[in-house]
Amino acid sequence: MTLGDLSEEDVERIRTGALSDPTVGQVVALASVFGVEPSYLLDHESPPLLDEELVQALRDEDVRAITRESSRLPDRERQLVLGIVRQFRDQRVGLME
């Protein structure tokens, strides 16, 4: 995988902190992958965007499609979708007990 100035190895190094000062091109490429402005990735007061669970989840095409579609919804509708997803999760957990 490569995207302009960003390789798969670069993403892994950024994620693990081995590359603590990515180039502007790498930040721009990473931001385009997530569909956000580059400044969003530079806000140091926000929690980390790329934790291991999120990285693993985004490898699934359905998860990426759900994320893209739900990101276009107004806040109220996104909250409804989140509630539905949590109901599915709770039902699954209940069946496992």
Backbone as CSV, one residue per row, in Angstrom:
resi,resn,N_x,N_y,N_z,CA_x,CA_y,CA_z,C_x,C_y,C_z
1,MET,0.837,-1.177,0.000,0.000,0.000,0.000,0.885,1.245,0.000
2,THR,0.632,2.131,-0.918,1.268,3.444,-0.880,0.240,4.468,-1.293
3,LEU,0.365,5.642,-0.750,-0.525,6.739,-1.094,0.315,8.003,-1.078
4,GLY,0.829,8.367,-2.248,1.682,9.545,-2.301,2.912,9.356,-1.445
5,ASP,3.058,10.204,-0.450,4.218,10.165,0.432,4.064,9.169,1.579
6,LEU,3.003,8.370,1.562,2.705,7.511,2.707,2.731,6.041,2.294
7,SER,3.603,5.271,2.913,3.654,3.830,2.659,3.046,3.093,3.850
8,GLU,2.818,1.806,3.665,2.282,0.991,4.755,3.246,0.996,5.945
9,GLU,4.529,0.967,5.642,5.539,1.005,6.704,5.479,2.325,7.465
10,ASP,5.253,3.425,6.731,5.136,4.733,7.386,3.948,4.758,8.346
11,VAL,2.820,4.194,7.899,1.621,4.169,8.752,1.916,3.409,10.037
12,GLU,2.578,2.266,9.905,2.910,1.469,11.089,3.861,2.236,12.008
13,ARG,4.837,2.914,11.432,5.785,3.678,12.241,5.101,4.854,12.929
14,ILE,4.150,5.502,12.243,3.398,6.599,12.870,2.544,6.045,14.005
15,ARG,1.872,4.921,13.728,0.979,4.322,14.723,1.728,3.923,15.983
16,THR,2.920,3.376,15.836,3.674,2.903,16.994,4.506,3.992,17.653
17,GLY,4.608,5.144,17.000,5.400,6.233,17.560,6.851,6.214,17.114
18,ALA,7.228,5.212,16.301,8.592,5.156,15.792,8.880,6.335,14.863
19,LEU,7.844,6.839,14.204,7.963,8.043,13.379,7.141,9.123,14.066
20,SER,7.793,9.907,14.891,7.074,10.885,15.707,6.899,12.229,15.021
21,ASP,7.592,12.446,13.910,7.510,13.725,13.218,7.318,13.482,11.723
22,PRO,6.099,13.058,11.318,5.873,12.769,9.897,5.962,14.040,9.059
23,THR,6.275,13.849,7.785,6.352,14.995,6.877,4.956,15.540,6.611
24,VAL,4.908,16.745,6.071,3.622,17.342,5.715,2.902,16.453,4.708
25,GLY,3.643,15.920,3.732,3.043,15.034,2.737,2.440,13.786,3.349
26,GLN,3.107,13.224,4.343,2.578,12.034,5.020,1.306,12.361,5.797
27,VAL,1.278,13.506,6.460,0.085,13.916,7.207,-1.078,14.148,6.247
28,VAL,-0.811,14.817,5.128,-1.857,15.081,4.135,-2.401,13.776,3.578
29,ALA,-1.507,12.825,3.254,-1.941,11.535,2.716,-2.771,10.761,3.736
30,LEU,-2.342,10.742,4.984,-3.088,10.045,6.032,-4.458,10.689,6.247
31,ALA,-4.501,12.003,6.248,-5.776,12.706,6.415,-6.732,12.371,5.272
32,SER,-6.209,12.264,4.055,-7.084,11.952,2.920,-7.678,10.554,3.040
33,VAL,-6.919,9.621,3.619,-7.423,8.263,3.829,-8.649,8.291,4.741
34,PHE,-8.604,9.126,5.772,-9.691,9.191,6.738,-10.737,10.235,6.369
35,GLY,-10.501,10.986,5.292,-11.474,11.979,4.859,-11.589,13.164,5.796
36,VAL,-10.469,13.547,6.406,-10.466,14.685,7.324,-9.436,15.701,6.856
37,GLU,-9.536,16.902,7.370,-8.537,17.920,7.098,-7.236,17.550,7.822
38,PRO,-6.082,17.833,7.229,-4.813,17.513,7.895,-4.703,18.100,9.298
39,SER,-5.282,19.264,9.526,-5.206,19.887,10.850,-5.880,19.031,11.920
40,TYR,-6.836,18.214,11.524,-7.523,17.337,12.473,-6.544,16.362,13.113
41,LEU,-5.558,15.914,12.342,-4.579,14.963,12.857,-3.509,15.629,13.708
42,LEU,-3.459,16.938,13.672,-2.417,17.654,14.393,-2.895,18.243,15.707
43,ASP,-4.159,18.070,16.038,-4.710,18.593,17.284,-4.209,17.722,18.431
44,HIS,-3.251,18.215,19.181,-2.631,17.420,20.240,-3.495,17.272,21.481
45,GLU,-4.609,17.997,21.554,-5.479,17.878,22.724,-6.505,16.771,22.557
46,SER,-6.603,16.197,21.377,-7.551,15.127,21.114,-6.937,13.790,21.506
47,PRO,-7.793,12.805,21.797,-7.262,11.469,22.069,-6.648,10.897,20.794
48,PRO,-5.775,9.906,20.901,-5.164,9.309,19.709,-6.229,8.780,18.757
49,LEU,-6.028,9.005,17.468,-7.010,8.594,16.475,-6.823,7.154,16.014
50,LEU,-5.624,6.648,16.113,-5.321,5.354,15.521,-4.919,4.317,16.558
51,ASP,-5.843,3.961,17.454,-5.517,2.895,18.380,-5.634,1.552,17.651
52,GLU,-5.077,0.516,18.225,-5.010,-0.792,17.571,-6.392,-1.340,17.214
53,GLU,-7.363,-1.177,18.097,-8.713,-1.680,17.820,-9.306,-1.003,16.591
54,LEU,-9.120,0.304,16.461,-9.638,1.039,15.310,-8.934,0.621,14.026
55,VAL,-7.632,0.474,14.081,-6.875,0.056,12.901,-7.371,-1.310,12.426
56,GLN,-7.548,-2.237,13.355,-8.036,-3.573,12.992,-9.437,-3.507,12.399
57,ALA,-10.312,-2.727,13.002,-11.695,-2.623,12.528,-11.753,-2.044,11.116
58,LEU,-10.921,-1.052,10.836,-10.955,-0.390,9.535,-10.382,-1.246,8.413
59,ARG,-9.848,-2.394,8.725,-9.388,-3.319,7.682,-10.576,-4.024,7.020
60,ASP,-11.720,-3.982,7.645,-12.924,-4.624,7.116,-13.682,-3.638,6.220
61,GLU,-13.967,-4.050,4.988,-14.640,-3.158,4.028,-16.020,-2.732,4.517
62,ASP,-16.764,-3.635,5.162,-18.087,-3.261,5.675,-17.972,-2.166,6.734
63,VAL,-16.991,-2.288,7.606,-16.782,-1.265,8.634,-16.451,0.071,7.982
64,ARG,-15.587,0.039,6.960,-15.253,1.285,6.264,-16.476,1.878,5.589
65,ALA,-17.312,1.042,4.976,-18.519,1.538,4.306,-19.501,2.122,5.322
66,ILE,-19.692,1.442,6.441,-20.579,1.948,7.489,-20.064,3.283,8.005
67,THR,-18.762,3.370,8.204,-18.154,4.615,8.703,-18.362,5.752,7.724
68,ARG,-18.089,5.485,6.435,-18.268,6.540,5.429,-19.711,7.027,5.379
69,GLU,-20.635,6.086,5.301,-22.048,6.467,5.180,-22.553,7.186,6.429
70,SER,-22.211,6.669,7.599,-22.710,7.297,8.828,-22.068,8.655,9.061
71,SER,-20.861,8.864,8.566,-20.209,10.165,8.766,-20.920,11.277,8.012
72,ARG,-21.714,10.922,7.023,-22.443,11.921,6.225,-23.803,12.272,6.835
73,LEU,-24.186,11.561,7.878,-25.492,11.790,8.506,-25.417,12.952,9.492
74,PRO,-26.562,13.617,9.704,-26.607,14.613,10.779,-26.385,13.938,12.134
75,ASP,-25.989,14.713,13.124,-25.640,14.187,14.445,-26.740,13.307,15.033
76,ARG,-27.969,13.739,14.970,-29.082,12.972,15.564,-29.178,11.583,14.943
77,GLU,-29.083,11.509,13.612,-29.165,10.224,12.940,-27.953,9.348,13.245
78,ARG,-26.768,9.951,13.368,-25.583,9.172,13.755,-25.781,8.564,15.131
79,GLN,-26.376,9.325,16.052,-26.626,8.800,17.397,-27.616,7.635,17.352
80,LEU,-28.604,7.717,16.474,-29.554,6.608,16.315,-28.847,5.356,15.789
81,VAL,-27.998,5.524,14.797,-27.243,4.393,14.248,-26.368,3.777,15.332
82,LEU,-25.689,4.618,16.098,-24.852,4.116,17.193,-25.692,3.324,18.199
83,GLY,-26.883,3.825,18.503,-27.770,3.104,19.417,-28.160,1.734,18.882
84,ILE,-28.426,1.654,17.586,-28.776,0.376,16.962,-27.598,-0.587,17.033
85,VAL,-26.405,-0.105,16.718,-25.209,-0.953,16.768,-24.998,-1.471,18.187
86,ARG,-25.185,-0.607,19.164,-25.016,-1.041,20.559,-26.064,-2.061,20.964
87,GLN,-27.271,-1.952,20.427,-28.301,-2.958,20.721,-27.880,-4.317,20.165
88,PHE,-27.339,-4.323,18.945,-26.831,-5.586,18.381,-25.730,-6.151,19.255
89,ARG,-24.808,-5.307,19.698,-23.712,-5.752,20.556,-24.256,-6.342,21.850
90,ASP,-25.197,-5.646,22.474,-25.752,-6.106,23.739,-26.490,-7.433,23.577
91,GLN,-27.192,-7.608,22.466,-27.883,-8.876,22.206,-26.873,-10.004,22.062
92,ARG,-25.774,-9.744,21.352,-24.743,-10.757,21.155,-24.090,-11.129,22.477
93,VAL,-23.805,-10.125,23.301,-23.197,-10.382,24.609,-24.168,-11.174,25.475
94,GLY,-25.457,-10.848,25.417,-26.463,-11.565,26.189,-26.560,-13.021,25.796
95,LEU,-26.401,-13.307,24.521,-26.460,-14.693,24.034,-25.238,-15.502,24.464
96,MET,-24.134,-14.808,24.680,-22.893,-15.489,25.054,-22.844,-15.811,26.547
97,GLU,-23.679,-15.182,27.325,-23.669,-15.397,28.790,-24.414,-16.642,29.175
